[in-house]
């Protein structure tokens, strides 16, 4: 009697791994291009030429802004490097470099919080927005980035959770460059955050296509990012926030 042969139609583990390498490497490059495009006109291109880098409102940049730019540029390059190392199966190097990534993330949080407070104290904010009100946006970004990177480090042995948490941590930083793209800032917070969150949608769509389900990290992590926008807008208009922001900037 001929034995029945059962052939699974599900993609093999090797197929998943290869597809993931391509997807996350592509996402790293795409997000890097968005970050560069957002800051190109006001920061990167003037730095490469003879112009003067500026911030929102046309303020000249300070040494703290340059430190912030250096650290966040380092993060963009490190993310590309880390995804490339995984794509080329150099996982050990990826893990060792992760120590430097943790130190870089911690430095970014300190610099990001310091710059947000200093900028608000100096009256720097998008046109038409009160600096103390706007402070809720960058500080919220830093809180979310810290939470997501911390969770990714905690879950570093869980490859599926780790890479999605790191992707979401990166997305939490993208509203700033997206807001600086031509024509985006007038759309308001829901516009530039919504465009940044397209990368969450791409992650979810890839999960559905490749696994036929959405990983829990995208559900709770993505939901936290999305809900943080209206929550920050509501909080920023309260008397309690205004008092807290005034205390931070005094």
N, C-alpha and C positions, 0 to 999 in steps of 0.2 A: 504494500500500500504506500502510495506516495505521501510523504509528510507535507502537511500544510505549512506554507511559509508565510509568516506575517511580516509585512513591510510597513513600517510606520511612516505616515505622511508628514509627521511633525519634523521641523528642521532639526538637524543634529546640533549637539552642543558646539561643535566646531564651527558650524554655520553661524550660530548666534554670536560666537566670539569674534569671528571675522567681520560680521556685519557691525557689531558694536564698535570695533576698532575704527572702522571707516566712518561710522556715524559720529562718534564723539570727537574724532580728529577733525572732521568737517565742521562740527559745531564750534570747536575751539578756534578755528581759523575764521569762521563767519563772525563770531562775537568779537574777535580781535579787530576785524575790519570795521565793525560798527564802532568800537571804542576809538580807533584811530580817526575814523571819519568825523566822529562827534567833536573831538578835541583838535582836529587838524587846523582849522581856521584860526582858532584863538590861542593854541598852544604849540602843537608840534611843528607846523609850518613856519611860524615866526621864529621858533628856536633854531630851525635849520637855515633860515635866511637872516635878513637884517632887521626884521620887524620886532615889535615888542609884544610878548605874550600878555594876554589880558584875561580877566575873569568876567563873570556876569556883571553887567553895568559898566564895563570898560575899565575896571580897576586894574592897576598894574599888579603883577604877581609878586608875592613875597617869598623869602626863603622857605617858609613853611609850605607854600603852594608848590614850589619846586620839589621839595621833599615828598610831598603827597603825590605829585606827578611821577617821580622816580619810582616810588614804591608800587603804585598802581600799574605803571608800565611794566615793572618787574613781574607783577602778578599775571598780566596778560601773556608775557613771554614764557613764564614758568608753566602756565596752563597748557600752552601749545607744546612745550617740551615734554610735559608729563603725559599728555595724550599720545604724543609721538613715541615715547618710550614704551608705553603699553602696546601701541600698534605694531612696534617692531620687536615685541616680546622681550624687552629688557626690563622685566618687572622688578628685579632686584635693585637696579639703579633707580627706578621710579620710587621704590619704597625708601631708599636712602635719601633721595632728593626731597621726599615728603617732609623730612625733619626741617630742612631749610624752608619749605613751604609753610610749615606751621609758624616758624619764627617770622617769616615775611607777613603772614596774615595778622599776627599779633601787632607787628609794627604798623601795618595799614590801619588797624582799628584805632590805635593810639593817635596816629597822624590824622586820620579822618575825623575823629571826634574833636581833636584840638583845632583843626582847620575850620570845622563847622562852627564851633563856638567863636573863634577869632573872627571869622567872616561876618557872623551875625553882630558881633560887637562893633565891627567897623562899618556896619550898615550895608553889607554886600548881600544882595538878593536879586532874583529875577525882577525885571521891571514891573511895577505895580503891586508887588508883594512886600508886606512888612517883614523885615529881617527876622524878628523874633518868631513870627508865625512860620516863616519858611524853615527855620531851624529844625522843626519837627521832621522835615523830609530827610536831610542828610543824617541826622542822628538816628532816625528809624532805619535807614539803610545800614548803618554800622551795627545796630542791634541785630538785625536780621542776618547780616553777613557773619557776625560773630557766632550766632546760634547755629547757622548752617555749617560753617567750617568746623565748629566744635563738635557737632553731631557727626560730620564726615570723619573726623579724626577718631571719634569714639567707635565708629562703625568701619574702621579701616580694614578689618579682616572680612567684612561682608562686602565683597566686591560690587554686587548689584546695588546695594544701598549707597555705598561710598561714592561711586561715580555719579550717581544722580544727585546726591547732596552737594557734591562739589560743583556740578553744573548749576544747581539752583543758587549756590553761593555766588557764583559768577553773575548770574542773571540779576541778583539783588543789587549789583553795582551798575547795571547798564542804563538805568533811567537817566543818570547824569549825562553820559555822552549822547544818548538818544535825544534828550531835550535840546541839545546844541546843534542837532541836524537842521538844515534850512527848513523853515516852515513848521517845525514841530512844537516849539515852545508856546506859540499862541493856542495850541490845542488844549493846554492845561495839563494838570497831573494825570488825569485819566487818559489823555492822549499819549504822553511820552512813557508813562508806565505801561499802558496797554501795548504799545509797540515793543517795548522791552520784553514783555511777557509772551510775545510771539514765540520766543525760544522755549518757554514752558510748553506751549501748545505743540511745538515740533517734537519735544521729548515725549509727550503723551502720545502723539500720533505714531511715533516710531515704536513705542511699546505696544500699542494696539496692533500695528502691522507685523511686528516681529514676534510678539508673545501672545497676542490675542487677549491681553489684559494690561491694566495700568499698574505699575509698581506703587505700593503704598507711599513711598517717599514723594512721588509726584502729587499724590492726593493731599496729604497733610502739609507737605512743604510748599507746594504750589498754592494751596488754599491760603496758607499763612501769608505768602507774598501778596496775593491778590487782595485779601481782606485788610492788609496793613495800609493800603492806600486810603480808603474811606475813613478808616480809624484814625490815621494820622491827620487827615484833613479836619475831622471832627475835633480831635484833641487840640490841634493847633489854635483853634478859635476860642478855647475855654480860658477863663480867668486863671485857673490853676496852672495851665501851661504857660501863659504869659508871665505869671509870677516866677515860675521855675526857670523859664528862658532868661528872664531879666536877672535872676540870681546867677545863672551860669555865665552871663556876659558882663557882669558888673566887676 
